[in-house]
Amino acid sequence: MRYTVYLDLLFLVNFTMDLWILLLEKKLLRLSATGLRLAIGAGLGSGWICLLVLAPLPPLLEQTASFLVAAVGIQWVTFSIHNGKTLAKSVVVFYFFAFLFGGIFSAVAERTGGIPASLLVCGGSLIGFGLFLGISWIQERRNPSLIPVELTWKGVTLKLKGLVDTGNVLYTKDGKPVHVLDASAASPWKCFSLDGVIWVPFRSVGKENGVLPAIVADTICLGEERVISGPIVAFSKYPVSENNRYQILIHSQEALP
């Protein structure tokens, strides 16, 4: 028995499914990726499938190579993950949605006697879009403490995502609450000198005592209405969130109206 495989259609089907899977991954795990990187990752996965059709490998080698290229490789290219734990999570989620979509399409094909690949693409897009909206709605309900932040210093404003951190107990020596900013998010301020720097003491696991450099900013706007003048903002040389979900920790005392 001979089968005719149309590589362009095979690429399109797999590209669409991989793109939806990566979108769902991004939302579920709160990863960061541009539209271009999502498209490149989906293209890598679908291109790998087409390559296997043109040049089949022994089963064990194919499974191993597919895991490294179609899973780990796609995650790194798309989300630029450098953390082993996060990479493992992303691979598990990728395979979960891949098996989910594959099972759905197999069940549909068996009950309909086979359907055109173009319908699979449309159906898969509808399923993926529904899952994407569902996950977005759940995350919005679970993460109400993430808020838009506009932080201004010396006339230059940073637009950030902030987390209202109830565990933030940083205060200056005179008792003013301190917000903690990821220093990498303050690149527009690099040309400014740290005049009147304030040193804020802190404690963390593995280091009993330490200090963070802080400045008195012009204003901080939390959400759409709350504006605070003269906030104290400390700089952290370490990321304040995994995968850059937010760039500043908002002291809960100043987040309250």
Secondary structure, DSSP 8 states (H G I E B T S, - for coil): ------HHHHHHHHHHHHHHHHHHHHHHHT----HHHHHHHHHHHHHHHHHHHHS---HHHHHHHHIIIIIIIHHHHHH----HHHHHHHHHHHHHHHHHHHHHHHHHHHHHT---HHHHHHHHHHHHHHHHHHHHHHHHHH-TTEEEEEEEETTEEEEEEEEEETT---B-TTS-BEEEEEGGGGGGGTTS--TT-EEEEEEETTEEEEEEEEEE-SEEEETTTEEEES-EEEEESS-SSGGGS-SEEEEHHHH--
